[in-house]
Amino acid sequence: MTDVVPEISIVIAWQKSQLDATACLDSLFNQKTFHRFEVILIYGGFNPNLDAFTQRYPKVKIAAHPDSSSIPKLHGLGIEMSSAPLIAITEAHTTFAQNWIDTAILVSAENDAAATGGVVDPGPALTGVDFALYLCDYVQFARPLESEVSDDLPGNNIVFKRSAIQHLLAQKDLRSDGFWKTFFCYELMKEGKVLRRDSRLVAYYNRHLSFVDVLTRRYNHGRCFGAMRSSDFSFSKKAGYATACIALPPVLHARLFQRIKTKRHLLNRYFMVQAVCHSIIQAWVVGEYAGTVSGAGESCSEL
């Protein structure tokens, strides 16, 4: 890395649940590339020992969010600090294939997509609970993955073109509003912009959480989603969506199984953690119902 303008900014959200970001950073800095890149590590909600990081990675930009530990707000602050024409967002539990930086720049130059997302495969040391959460959140991004236009891209392996989102970024106080990947992608699609998946862009999921933490996280995620989606609904429309939540668990179970069926190498492990997946889905549905009926509460700040 040099002091000239980088070609890609990689923004990493670091939460307390991921005690060590070393593997993530090593997987980026050990790559052999001639491309210029910057890494921005944003943490919140805890006070990590940064001495080892500053010595090992002297070029990393490290900052603490002053009042939030939520991933969207950590990403927001990191994007605010970024300078490259390409912006990648990820999380500290994620590790990357050895050619990820070169590939991210290549695939972004090859197409006119506003954002490109890639493969997210399970890491090698996931517990049963970890793997169940991976399936519920990311199995659609496991290999084999079709390289194609898509309205669903992974939040920890995605590259945005700054030129495509700059006008949306300008409308937000990123530090306080946060960068909500899903809703930014919705806005891009509403404007007629293309989003793509590319199977050459490979990352690995390594999040470790307890069963209680997994259920709490999914409840909060569901509640935040339900509240944000229904924020401008009429009372009758909210009532309709809340009622529909009753039928949601079997729909989500069926959708999950259909996704896993296309990734046949994951089927056996799925059957071993199927009950945990069901609990995770139930937690989401309860959260989505609560968010639709009574708003987000503190859930968005807990993501």
N, C-alpha and C positions, 0 to 999 in steps of 0.2 A: 504494500500500500504506500502511496505517496500523498503529498499535501495538495495535489491538484484535485479538481472536481472528480468525485468517483462516478463510475458508470451505474452502480447499483448500491442502494442503501438497504441494509438488512436490519430490521427493527425487531428486537427480541423482548418479549414481555416475561419478566421473572417474578414469580410468586413464591411465597413462603413454602408452599407444598413441595416445590422443587428445590431441595436444599443446596444443590450444586449445579451450576451452569457450565461446568468445565467441559463435559462431553459435547454439549452443543457448540461451544466456542472452538474446541479442538477440531470438530468436524468441518468447520469453516476455515480456520486459519491453517490447517494442515493440507489444504487443497493446493495443487500446483496450477497456478493461473497467472496470465499476464494482464488480466483485466483489473481495473481499479475498483475497489469496493470499500465501503465503510460499514462497520458493525456498531449498532447503537443498542446498548443493554439498559433497559428501564426496569427498576424494581419498585415495589411499594408494599407497605404493610408490615415490613420487618427490616432489621438492620444487619445485613450480611457483612462478613469480614471481607473487605474489598482489597486488602493488601496483596493477597496472592494473585488476584485478577489483574491489578494494575501492573504488577511485575511481569506476569506471564503474557499479558496482552496489552502492551503499552499504547496501542493505537485504538483500542476500544473506547468509544464514548459511553460513559456510565453516568446515569442520573437517577435520582429517587423522585418518584411522584410525590408531591407534597401532601396529598390528602386522599389517595385512593390506591387500592391494590387490585382493582378490576382490570382484566386483560384489555378491554376496549380503551380504558383511559391510559393504561401504560403504553399501548400502541399509539394512542393519540399524541402523547408527549413525545414519543420517539419519532413519529412522522413530522411533528413540528420542528424537531432538531435535524431532520434529514436534508440532504442537498442534491441527491442524484436524480436523474430522469427516470430511473426505475426504483420502485419502493417495494420491498418484500417484507411481509409481516410473518412472525412465527412466535413460538413459545420456548421457554428454556429447557423443556423436557425433550425437544425435537433434536434429532441429529440428521445429517445430510449425506447423500452420496458423494463420492470423491470428486465428481465433476459437476457438482450442483451449480456453482457460480458461473462457470462457462456455459452450462446448459440454460440457466435462467436468462442470461443475456442473449444467447442464440435464439431461443424460442420466442422471446419478446420481439426480436428484430425480424423474425420470419413471417409474422402474421400481423393483422390489424386489430387484434383483440385489445380491449382496454385492460383486461386482466387475464392472467394465465395461471391455472392451478395444476398441481401434479399429483403423483402417487403419494399416498401415505400408507406405508406398510407397518405392521406391528414390530416393535423392537424385540430383542432376544430375551429379555428378562422380565416380562410382564407376569404378574400374578393372575389368578383366575378372575378376580374382581377387576384388575386393570384391563384384562383382555375383554371382559364383558363391556366395559365402558368404551374401549376402542371400537368394538363392533357397533355399538349404538351410535357412536359419533362419526366414525370414519370408514366403516367397511366398504362403502360405495367407492372409496378412493384407493382401495387395495388393488394390487395387480391380480389379474390382467385388467388394464384400464384403457379404454378407447380414447384415442386422441381426437377430440371432436368439440364442436360448440356445445356448451352446457350452461345451465342456470344454477348449478350447484358446484362450488369450488371449496377446497379445504382451507380453513382459517389459519393453519400453521404451515402451509406450503403454497403460497400464492404471491404473485408478482403483479403489481399495478404499474401502468404507465402514468407518470405524473401528469403528462399533458391531458390525459383523459379524465382525471379526477381533480385537477387543480381547482376548478370552479366550485366543486362540492366541498373541498377542503376549506376554501375561502369563506364558506357560509357557516363554518363551525368554529367554536373555541375548542380546539382539539384537546387541550389540557383538561377542560371541565366537561365537555360534551362527550369526549371519547371518539374512537374510530370503530364503528360497528360494521364489521365486514359485510354481514348479510344485507343490511339496509343500504350500504353504499353500492353493493352489487345490484340490488333492486333498482336503485336510481339510475345506474348506468344502463340497465336493460330498458327501463322506461324511456330513456333518451335514444334508444335504438342502437346502442353500442353492443359489441359482441364480447362474450366471455368464452374462454376455451379451456379445455383440459389437454394436457400433454403428458404422455406416459414416460417421456424421457426425463422429466423433472421429479426426482425421487427423494423422499424424506422418510424418517422413521419415528414412530410414536413410542415414547418411553415414560409416559406419566404414571406415577405411583400414588394412589390414594387409598385410604381405608374404605370399607364398605359404607360406613356412616357418612364419610366425606363425599363419596360418590353420590349417594342418595340426596344429600343436602345440596350438592352442586347442581344435580339435574332438576331438583325442585326449583331452585333459584333461577336456573336457565329457563325452565318452562314458564315460570311466573313472569319473568322479565319479558320473554317473547310474547306471552299472552297480553300483557299490559301494553307493550309498544304497538303490537298489531291492532289492538282494539281502541287505541287512544282517541280516535275520532269517530267511533261507532255510535249510532243511536242506542237508546236503551233497549229497544226491541231486537236490534242486531246483536248486541252483547248477550241478551238472553238466549238468542238462537245459538250463538257460538258456545256459550256455557253449557247449554243442554246437549249440544253435539259432542262435548267432551266425554259423555257417558259411553258413547260408542267408539271412542278413539283408541282404547287399548288394543282390541283385536285388530284394528286397522294397522296400527303401528307394528304389532307383532308380525302380521302378514307381510308388511312392507320390508321389515328387517330380514325375514327369512328369504324373501324373493331376492334381496340383494346378496345375501350370503350364498345362495344357490349358484350364483354366477362366479363365485370365488371358491370353487370346490375344495381347494386345499385347506380352507378354514372351517369346513363343515364339522369335522370331528371335534375340534376344540369348541365350536359353538354349542354342540349338544352337551358338553361338559359344563358349560356356564349358562345354559339356557334359563334356569331359574333366576340367576342374578340379572340377566338381561330383562326378564319380565319385571323384576322389582325396579330396575332403572326406568323402564318405560312408565310404570305406574307413578313413580315420583315425578316424572315430567308432566304427565296428564294432570295430576293434582295441582302442580304448580301452574300449568296453563289455565286451568279452571279458576284458580285463585286470582291470577293476574287479570283475566278477562272480567271477573266479577268485581274485584276490589282494588285493582291497580298493582303496581310493582312492589310497593312497600320499600324495603331495603334490598330487594333481591338483585337489582341491576348492579349495585355496588359490590356484590359478593361474587361476581363472576370472574 
